[in-house]
Amino acid sequence: MTSIDYIGFDIHKKTISFCAKAQDGEIRDEGVIPARREDLSAWVKRRPRPWIGAMEATLFTGWIYDHLKPVAQELKVAHPPMLKAIAASKKKNDKVDARKIADLLRCDLLPECYMAPSSIRELRRVLRYRNLVVRQATRMKNRISGLLMETGTPYNKERLHGKAYFNELLGSLRETPRSVVELLQLSRKQLEFFTTIQKRLLKGLNEHPQLKERVERLQSIRGVGEILALTWALEVGEVERISSISQGVSYCGLTSAQHNSAGQEKRGPISKQRNKHLQTMLIEAAKLAPRYNPQLAAVHERELKRGDCNQATLEVARKLVAYLMAVDKSGKPFQVRSGATEGV
C-alpha cells in the first residue's frame, strides 16, 4: 500500500489542481493540469506509481471521471455539501482543496456520492434537455397569450395553441399593430420548433433498448406516465443503490428538514438536498395520479380529511416512490395485493 498515491483533484472549467500523497500524508507531487483530454493523458503517462483518485462532483466532473476511470486503480466522487461541511477552513484555494480531498481519501473519510454509468448519464442529459425544451415551449405559449392580452384581442384560451384556430385568429386581426402580428407568427414558429424537438427526443428515449422494458414496467402503475417513468429510471440509475423506501423518499426531496436539539424536535419545509428533477416530476404527477389510481386516491382522500391539501399531495408522491421502487426492484409489473386497499 505504501507504493500507491492518493490523489485529490480540484476541478474547474479550464484547470485541474491535483495533490498526490503517500499513505503517511507526505506530499509526493502536486500541480495544475490544463482541463483538456490530451493534457490529462500526458499527465497519466508520467505517473510513476499506481494511484487512487477522488474529486468533487461539479458540472465538469463527468468527462474527467470517464477519462481517468480506466487508468486509476479506483476513482471516487465526493458529495459537494458534505465535503464542504467536513473540509471547511479559513484558508481556501485550489491547492488547499486538492490537498484536503487527498487527505480525506487516504484516511477513508471521503463522503462519496453515486456516479451513474456513462450510458445512463448520456440518456439523462437527453431527458433534461427535453425538459428544458418543454419549458421554452411553455414560455412561447405564455408569450402568445401575453401579446394578445396587451392589444386587447379576444381569443379562445382552450383552442389558442391549435394550428387551425391560430391561423384563423391571425387572419381576423384588423386593428392589431403589424409588429404584434409578426411577433405572434415568430412565437408560433418557435413553439412548433420546440414541440418537434421534444417529440423527437422523447421518441428516441422511449425506443432505447436499455430503457424500453424498464419504462414499460414502471408505467404498469396506474397514474405513472412515460415522463415520470423515464425520469425515475434515468435519475435513480441503479435502483439497488437505494436500500429503503425512506431513503428513496429522502433522495427525491419529499421529506422535511429535521432539527433535533436538547430533546426538542422541529420540522422545517421539505429539504432542498434532493434530486430536484425527480422532486418536480413526482409532485406534478401526484396532483394528477389520484384521478387514475384508486389506491393513490384513497391516500389523497385520507390526508385531505386532515385539512392540508399540500400534505395530501406529498403523501401521494411518497406512495408513488414506494410503488416505483417495488416495481423497479422486483422486475415485475405492478400488482395490488389481494385483499388490500393499497400496496404492491
N, C-alpha and C positions, 0 to 999 in steps of 0.2 A: 504493500500500500504506500510505502514511502516514495515509490517511483512515480506516483500519479500526481498530476497537477489538479488543483481545484480552482477553476476559472470563473470569475464573476464578470458578466457583461453588462455595461450600462449603455443602452441603445438609444440613439437619436436618429433624426432623419438623414443626416449626412455623415455622421461619425459613430463609431462604436468604441467606447473605452473599455479596456479589459485589465484584469489583475489576476495573475496566476500565483497561487500559494501552495506551499507544501503542507503535509499533514500537521506539522507543528506550528503553522502560521507564518513561516518565513516567506517573504515575497521573492519569488523566483523571476518574475517577469511582469511588466505592466507597460501599457502604452495606449495608442489610439490607432484604430484601423478605419480607413475610409469605408463607408457603407456601400460597397459595391461587391458583386459576386466574385469578380476576378481578384480583388484585393483580399477577400476572405479566404479564397482558395490558396493564394500565395502564403497567407499567414498560417493556414493549417499545415502546409507542407514544411514550414520552418519549425513546427513544434517538435522539440527533442524527446518528449515523453508522452505517454498516453494521458488523457485528461477527461475530467468530468466538468460539465459547464452548467451555469444557471443564468437566467436573465429575467427581467421583469416583463410582464405582459403589457405590450403597448401596441399602437397601430402598426408599427414596423416589425414586430416580433415574428410574425408568421413566416415570411420568406427567409429570414435569417435562421429561424429554427429548422425549417426544411432543408436549408443548405448545409447546416452544421451537424444535423442529426446523424447522417450516415458515417461521419468520421469521428464522432465523440463516443467514448465508452458509455456515457449516459448524459442526457441533456434534460434539464428541468426548467419549468417556467414558474415564476413566483407570482402570487396573488398581490396586486398593487396596494390595496388599502391595508392588508395585513402586514405587508413588507414595510410600509411607511410607519405603522404602529410599532414594529419591532426595532427598526433601524433609525428612528428619529434622532437627530442630534443638532447641535448648534451650527456646526460646520457642514456644509453640503456643497459638493461639486462632483463632477463626473468621476474623477479619480477616487474620491472617498466612497462614492456609491458603489463602484466596481469592487473596491476592497471589502465593503460590508457584505455584498452579495457573496463574494468568495468565502468570507468567514462563516456566514450562515450555512453555506453549502458544506464546507468541510466539518462543521460541528453538527450537521444533520438537524438544523433548526430552520431550514428554508420553508416558508409557508407555501407549499407547492399548490398550483391550480391545474385544472384539467386542460389538456391541449388536444383538441379533436384531431383525428386523422386528416391529412391534407385533402382527401377526396370529399369528406364532409364539409370542410371549410370552403372548398370551391363552390359546392352546391349552396351552402349557407350564404355565400356572397351574392349569388344569383337571386336568391329569395329576398334578401334585404334590399337589393337593387330594385326588384319588382315592387316591393312595398314603398320605396321612395318614389317610383314612377306613379303608383296609385295616389300617393299624397299630392303629387304635382297635378294629376288629372283632377283631383278634388278642388285644388286651388283654381284651376281653369274654370270649373263649373261655377264656383263662387264668384269668380271674376265676371262671368257672363251675366249671372243674376244681378251683380252689383251695377254693371253698366246699364242694364235695362231699368233698374230702380232709380239710378241717378238721373235718367232722362224721362222718368215718369211714364215708361212704356208698360202697359198691362200685358201679362203673359200667364200661361197655364204652367204652374210650378211642376205638376206631375209629368207633363209632356215636354218640358223645355228642352231636355237633352236628347230627345228623339230627333233623328236626322230629318225626317219629312216635316215635322212640326217646326223645327228650327228654320228650315229653308222657307217655309210658308210665312213664318213670322218676319224674317228678313225682307221678304217681298212686300209685306204690308206696311213697312216703316216709311212714313211720308215726312213727318216733321222731325224725325231724329237726325241730328247732325251727321254728316258724311263720315267724319272721323270716328264716331262711335260705331257706325256700321262696319267700317274697316277693322276696328278693334274686335268687334264681335266675330267677324269672319276669321280673323287671325287666331282668336281664342278657340274657336271651334276646330280649326285645323290642328292646333296644339293638343286639344282634347282627344281628337281622333288618333293623332300620332301616339300619345301616351297610352291610349287604350289598346292600340295594336301591339305596342311593345310589351305591355304587361301580359297580354294574352299569349304572345309567343313565348315569353319567359316561363309562364305558368305551364304551358303545354310541354315544354322541354323538361321541366321538373317532374311533371306527372308521368311522363313516359320513360324517365330514367330507371334502368333496371335495378339500381341499388336502392331505390326508394319505392317503387311501384307497389310491391306486395305489402310492405310495412305501412304505407299510407292507406291502402285499401283496408287493412285490418283495423287501423285506428278509426277509419270512417264507419266501421260497423257499429260504433257507439252513436246512438241517435242524438243529433244535435251537434255532432262534430263534422265540420265541413273540410274541404280539401286544404284550405289555407291554414286552419288550425292544425290539421294533421301534419302538413309539411313543416310548419313552424316547430311543432313538438319534435318531430324526427330530426330536424337539422340543428336546432338549438340545443337539444339534450345530447345528441350524438349517440353515444353508447349508454343505453338506459341502465345497464348493470352497475354503472358507477354511482347511481343513486340508491342508497341502501334502504330507505324507508319512505313512506308517504309524507311524513312530516318534513324530511329533508327535501323532498321534491317540492312541497308547498312553499318551503322557505326559499328554495332556489328560484322559484317563479315569482317571488316577491308578494306572496299572499298572506304573510304573517306580519304582525305589528312588532315594532321595536320594543325590547324589554329592558326595563331599568329596575334593578333589584338592589336595594341598599338598606342596611340596618333593619332588616325584616320587613321593609315596605316595598311593595312591587307596584310599578306603574307601567302602563302600556301606552305607547305612542301610536302614531299613524303607521300604515303599512311601510315596511322597510324599503329604503332606496338601494340597499345592497342586494341586487337581484338581477336576473336576466330581463331587461326592460322589454325586449321583443316578445318574449313569452308572456310577460305580465300583461302587456297591452292586448295581445290576441286573446288571452284567456278571459279577461274582463269583458271584452267586447262579445265574445262567444257566450259568456254566462248570462248576458242580457237577453239573448235570443233562444238559447238551448232549452229552457223550460217549456217553450211552446211545442217542442217536438219530442221531448223525453219525459215520460211520466214520473220517473224516479227523481229527476232533477226538478221537476215541477213540485213534487212533494217537499223537497228540501227548501225550495224557494218559498212555498206557502207557509211552512213551519216557521221560517225566520221572519217572514212578513208579519206574522201574528205578534211578534215581539216588538213591532213598530219601527224597524230600521231597514229601509229599502236598500241602502248601500251594503249593509251587513248581509242581507239576503243574497245579493249579487256575489259577494265574496265567498259565501258558503257554497254557492253553486260552482264557482270557479275552483274551489278546493276539492269538491267532489269530482269535478272533471279531471283534475290532476290524478286523483286516485284511480279513476277509470282508465285514463290513458296509460298510467304506469302498469296497471294489471294486465291490460291487453298487450302492451309492448313487451313486458317480461315473459308472459305466457306464450306469446307467439300464436295465440288463438283469437278468433273473433269474439266480440263482446257478447256475454250471455248474462241475463238476470238470474240470480239464484232462485231456485224453485221455492215458493212459499215466502219469499222476502219481498218487501215493498221497494227496497232499494239495495243496490250492491252489484257485484260482478260474479 
